[in-house]
């Protein structure tokens, strides 16, 4: 699984990169299912917007977005939603093979 991180109106720091990588351990089980994750972290006025495009091996793409007042909170919520989406797509894929 390839992970790309892009900042818009924000320079990605090592602390942010390490925080995101530590949170990605929660979805490490999905290495076989995901081709790449493309993260975009945006600073809009007083909000932080965290977005991810996930491309699955079977051709499905998912776009998830979270916005809060705190960057780390946005990332945590985004990873939780990503975990739910991975489980849902994995179940759909498994059900289609029955």
N, CA and C of each residue as an Amber inpcrd file, in Angstrom:
protein
   294
   0.8580000  -1.1680000   0.0000000   0.0000000   0.0000000   0.0000000
   0.9040000   1.2310000   0.0000000   0.6670000   2.0950000  -0.9500000
   1.4180000   3.3440000  -1.0560000   0.6140000   4.4610000  -0.3920000
   1.3070000   5.3130000   0.3660000   0.6540000   6.4150000   1.0620000
   1.3100000   7.7150000   0.6190000   0.4880000   8.6370000   0.1020000
   0.9530000   9.9730000  -0.2760000   0.2170000  10.9930000   0.5840000
   0.9490000  11.9960000   1.0650000   0.3610000  13.0370000   1.9010000
   0.6630000  14.3860000   1.2710000  -0.3930000  15.1820000   1.0840000
  -0.2500000  16.5020000   0.4760000  -0.8810000  17.5300000   1.4090000
  -0.2430000  18.6720000   1.5410000  -0.7870000  19.7590000   2.3480000
  -1.2190000  20.9150000   1.4630000  -2.3920000  21.4690000   1.7330000
  -2.8900000  22.6380000   1.0230000  -3.0010000  23.7610000   2.0500000
  -2.2980000  24.8550000   1.8180000  -2.2060000  25.9750000   2.7650000
  -1.5790000  25.5110000   4.0810000  -0.7830000  24.4400000   4.0040000
  -0.1530000  23.8750000   5.1870000   1.0580000  23.0600000   4.7520000
   2.1750000  23.2920000   5.3880000   3.3950000  22.5270000   5.1180000
   3.3830000  21.2900000   6.0170000   3.4360000  20.1070000   5.4310000
   3.3970000  18.8650000   6.1960000   4.6830000  18.7570000   7.0240000
   4.5200000  18.6420000   8.3360000   5.6700000  18.5230000   9.2280000
   5.9370000  17.0500000   9.5320000   7.1140000  16.7850000  10.0790000
   7.4570000  15.4140000  10.4580000   6.5240000  14.8950000  11.5500000
   6.1190000  15.7810000  12.4460000   5.2070000  15.3850000  13.5190000
   3.8690000  14.9320000  12.9380000   3.3490000  15.6870000  11.9970000
   2.0810000  15.3280000  11.3540000   2.2260000  14.0200000  10.5910000
   3.3170000  13.8670000   9.8640000   3.5640000  12.6400000   9.0950000
   3.6530000  11.4210000  10.0260000   4.3740000  11.5630000  11.1400000
   4.4990000  10.4660000  12.1000000   3.1560000  10.1460000  12.7500000
   2.3740000  11.1870000  13.0800000   1.0590000  10.9750000  13.6770000
   0.1590000  10.2060000  12.7200000   0.1370000  10.6100000  11.4610000
  -0.6820000   9.9350000  10.4630000  -0.2230000   8.4900000  10.2730000
   1.0740000   8.2650000  10.2060000   1.5890000   6.9040000  10.0460000
   1.2550000   6.0330000  11.2460000   1.2860000   6.5940000  12.4490000
   0.9270000   5.8140000  13.6330000  -0.5620000   5.4490000  13.6110000
  -1.3910000   6.3590000  13.1380000  -2.8230000   6.0700000  13.0460000
  -3.1250000   5.0620000  11.9290000  -2.2930000   5.0370000  10.8940000
  -2.4910000   4.0950000   9.7990000  -2.2300000   2.6520000  10.2200000
  -1.5730000   2.4510000  11.3560000  -1.3780000   1.0940000  11.8610000
  -2.7140000   0.4230000  12.1460000  -3.7450000   1.2230000  12.4000000
  -5.0810000   0.6870000  12.6600000  -5.6450000  -0.0280000  11.4330000
  -5.2390000   0.4010000  10.2330000  -5.7350000  -0.2260000   9.0000000
  -4.6370000  -1.0330000   8.2970000  -3.6230000  -1.4360000   9.0500000
  -2.5120000  -2.1900000   8.4670000  -2.9790000  -3.5370000   7.9220000
  -4.0740000  -4.0770000   8.4520000  -4.6070000  -5.3470000   7.9660000
  -5.0540000  -5.2640000   6.5020000  -5.2360000  -4.0580000   5.9910000
  -5.7840000  -3.8610000   4.6470000  -4.7080000  -3.6970000   3.5830000
  -3.4520000  -3.9810000   3.9070000  -2.3760000  -3.8420000   2.9190000
  -2.6570000  -4.6300000   1.6430000  -3.3050000  -5.7660000   1.7690000
  -3.5930000  -6.6050000   0.6010000  -4.7760000  -6.1000000  -0.2150000
  -5.5910000  -5.2210000   0.3580000  -6.8050000  -4.7540000  -0.3070000
  -6.6550000  -3.4080000  -0.9940000  -5.7190000  -2.5880000  -0.5190000
  -5.6060000  -1.2090000  -0.9940000  -4.3320000  -1.0250000  -1.8130000
  -4.4870000  -0.3680000  -2.9690000  -3.3330000  -0.0410000  -3.8090000
  -2.6350000   1.1830000  -3.2400000  -3.3970000   2.2670000  -3.0160000
  -2.8010000   3.4780000  -2.4730000  -3.8190000   4.3190000  -1.7110000
  -3.2760000   5.1370000  -0.8110000  -4.0490000   6.1090000  -0.0620000
  -3.4490000   7.4730000  -0.3380000  -4.2870000   8.3910000  -0.8060000
  -3.8300000   9.7380000  -1.1440000  -4.4820000  10.7190000  -0.1640000
  -3.7080000  11.1910000   0.8090000  -4.2120000  12.0970000   1.8360000
  -3.9860000  13.5390000   1.4260000  -4.9810000  14.3920000   1.7140000
  -4.8700000  15.8350000   1.5140000  -5.2970000  16.5040000   2.8140000
  -4.3920000  17.2720000   3.3990000  -4.6770000  18.0170000   4.6210000
  -4.7320000  19.4940000   4.2750000  -5.8750000  20.1290000   4.5610000
  -6.1120000  21.5050000   4.1510000  -6.4330000  22.3720000   5.3600000
  -5.8460000  23.5420000   5.3920000  -6.1520000  24.5390000   6.4200000
  -7.0860000  25.5750000   5.8040000  -8.3520000  25.5950000   6.2510000
  -9.3470000  26.5640000   5.7830000  -9.7800000  27.4310000   6.9510000
  -9.3560000  28.6880000   6.9300000  -9.6750000  29.6420000   8.0080000
  -9.4060000  29.0120000   9.3680000 -10.4420000  28.6440000  10.1150000
 -10.2310000  28.0480000  11.4340000 -10.4500000  26.5360000  11.4340000
 -10.7630000  25.9610000  10.2760000 -11.0170000  24.5200000  10.1750000
  -9.8500000  23.7870000   9.5410000  -9.7200000  22.5270000   9.9110000
  -8.7930000  21.6110000   9.2540000  -9.6250000  20.5880000   8.5140000
  -9.3190000  20.3570000   7.2670000 -10.0350000  19.3750000   6.4630000
  -9.0480000  18.2730000   6.0970000  -9.3950000  17.0480000   6.4650000
  -8.5810000  15.8850000   6.1220000  -9.3810000  15.0420000   5.1340000
  -8.7640000  14.7340000   3.9990000  -9.4210000  13.9410000   2.9610000
  -8.5130000  12.7920000   2.5690000  -9.1260000  11.7110000   2.1080000
  -8.3490000  10.5850000   1.6060000  -9.0740000   9.9730000   0.4090000
  -8.3000000   9.6260000  -0.6000000  -8.7870000   8.8310000  -1.7260000
  -8.1570000   7.4580000  -1.5730000  -8.9860000   6.4470000  -1.4360000
  -8.5040000   5.0720000  -1.2890000  -8.8470000   4.3120000  -2.5600000
  -7.8470000   3.7020000  -3.1560000  -8.0460000   2.9010000  -4.3580000
  -7.8310000   1.4360000  -4.0080000  -8.9020000   0.6430000  -4.1690000
  -8.8550000  -0.7660000  -3.8250000  -8.3600000  -1.5880000  -5.0140000
  -7.8280000  -2.7700000  -4.7290000  -7.2570000  -3.6370000  -5.7650000
  -8.2850000  -4.0890000  -6.7990000  -9.5550000  -4.1650000  -6.4280000
 -10.5790000  -4.6310000  -7.3500000 -11.2470000  -3.5000000  -8.1170000
 -10.6150000  -2.3150000  -8.1380000 -11.0660000  -1.2270000  -9.0000000
 -12.0020000  -0.2180000  -8.3720000 -12.3320000  -0.3830000  -7.1230000
 -13.2240000   0.5430000  -6.4430000 -12.3940000   1.6690000  -5.8200000
 -12.9130000   2.8890000  -5.9070000 -12.2770000   4.0350000  -5.2690000
 -13.2350000   4.6250000  -4.2370000 -12.6810000   5.1560000  -3.1650000
 -13.4970000   5.7830000  -2.1300000 -12.8680000   7.1230000  -1.7670000
 -13.7210000   8.1200000  -1.5910000 -13.2670000   9.4520000  -1.1660000
 -13.9450000   9.7530000   0.1660000 -13.1380000  10.0030000   1.1880000
 -13.6580000  10.3090000   2.5180000 -13.1190000  11.6640000   2.9630000
 -13.9310000  12.3760000   3.7580000 -13.5630000  13.7330000   4.1520000
 -14.0450000  13.9980000   5.5750000 -13.1950000  14.6360000   6.3810000
 -13.5450000  15.0410000   7.7400000 -13.0500000  16.4600000   7.9730000
 -13.8320000  17.2560000   8.6730000 -13.4330000  18.6350000   8.9860000
 -13.7180000  18.9190000  10.4570000 -12.6960000  19.4200000  11.1600000
 -12.8520000  19.8280000  12.5590000 -11.9380000  21.0350000  12.8100000
 -11.9340000  21.5010000  14.0530000 -11.0890000  22.6360000  14.4160000
  -9.6600000  22.2170000  14.7400000  -9.4090000  20.9020000  14.8560000
  -8.1060000  20.3790000  15.2580000  -7.6080000  19.4040000  14.2010000
  -6.3800000  19.5600000  13.7470000  -5.8210000  18.7050000  12.7070000
  -5.7660000  17.2420000  13.1290000  -5.2660000  16.9820000  14.3290000
  -5.1310000  15.5910000  14.7720000  -6.4840000  14.9240000  14.9620000
  -7.4670000  15.6700000  15.4230000  -8.8180000  15.1410000  15.5640000
  -9.3930000  14.7910000  14.1890000  -9.1540000  15.6410000  13.1990000
  -9.6190000  15.3630000  11.8310000  -8.9970000  14.0780000  11.3040000
  -7.7040000  13.9140000  11.5480000  -7.0150000  12.7090000  11.0780000
  -7.5680000  11.4690000  11.7720000  -7.7800000  11.5470000  13.0850000
  -8.3170000  10.4030000  13.8250000  -9.6950000  10.0070000  13.3060000
 -10.5700000  10.9810000  13.1220000 -11.9120000  10.6890000  12.6110000
 -11.8470000  10.1130000  11.1990000 -10.9500000  10.6480000  10.3840000
 -10.8030000  10.1670000   9.0180000 -10.3320000   8.7170000   9.0000000
  -9.3910000   8.3680000   9.8460000  -8.8940000   6.9940000   9.9000000
  -9.9950000   6.0520000  10.3860000 -10.8140000   6.4950000  11.3370000
 -11.9420000   5.6740000  11.7890000 -12.9170000   5.4180000  10.6450000
 -13.2350000   6.4570000   9.8830000 -14.1410000   6.2890000   8.7370000
 -13.5100000   5.4050000   7.6720000 -12.1950000   5.5530000   7.4590000
 -11.4900000   4.7220000   6.4890000 -11.5430000   3.2590000   6.9060000
 -11.3700000   2.9850000   8.1870000 -11.4520000   1.6200000   8.7020000
 -12.8340000   1.0250000   8.4290000 -13.8780000   1.7990000   8.6900000
 -15.2420000   1.3340000   8.4170000 -15.4420000   1.0670000   6.9330000
 -14.9380000   1.9340000   6.0760000 -15.0930000   1.7890000   4.6290000
 -14.3520000   0.5460000   4.1340000 -13.1610000   0.3010000   4.6530000
 -12.3960000  -0.8770000   4.2460000 -13.1620000  -2.1430000   4.6120000
 -13.6690000  -2.1910000   5.8390000 -14.4330000  -3.3760000   6.2650000
 -15.6770000  -3.5720000   5.3960000 -16.3710000  -2.4890000   5.0680000
 -17.5650000  -2.5660000   4.2400000 -17.2260000  -3.0740000   2.8410000
 -16.1840000  -2.5260000   2.2280000 -15.7850000  -2.9570000   0.8820000
 -15.2980000  -4.4060000   0.8830000 -14.5860000  -4.7880000   1.9370000
 -14.1060000  -6.1620000   2.0470000 -15.2900000  -7.1300000   2.1450000
 -16.3070000  -6.7670000   2.9400000 -17.5020000  -7.6050000   3.0660000
 -18.2640000  -7.6780000   1.7530000 -18.3820000  -6.5590000   1.0400000
 -19.0730000  -6.5550000  -0.2570000 -18.3420000  -7.4490000  -1.2500000
 -17.0200000  -7.3840000  -1.2410000 -16.2220000  -8.1970000  -2.1500000
 -16.3830000  -9.6790000  -1.8090000 -16.3640000  -9.9990000  -0.5290000
 -16.5180000 -11.3860000  -0.0880000 -17.9050000 -11.9170000  -0.4570000
 -18.9670000 -11.0950000  -0.2620000 -20.3200000 -11.5030000  -0.5770000
 -20.5370000 -11.7220000  -2.0580000 -19.8480000 -10.9890000  -2.8980000
 -20.0310000 -11.1260000  -4.3500000 -19.4180000 -12.4140000  -4.8800000
 -18.5420000 -13.0400000  -4.1050000 -17.9180000 -14.2940000  -4.5410000
 -18.7210000 -15.5160000  -4.1370000 -19.7700000 -15.3430000  -3.3800000
 -20.5800000 -16.4870000  -2.9170000 -21.5640000 -16.9030000  -3.9640000
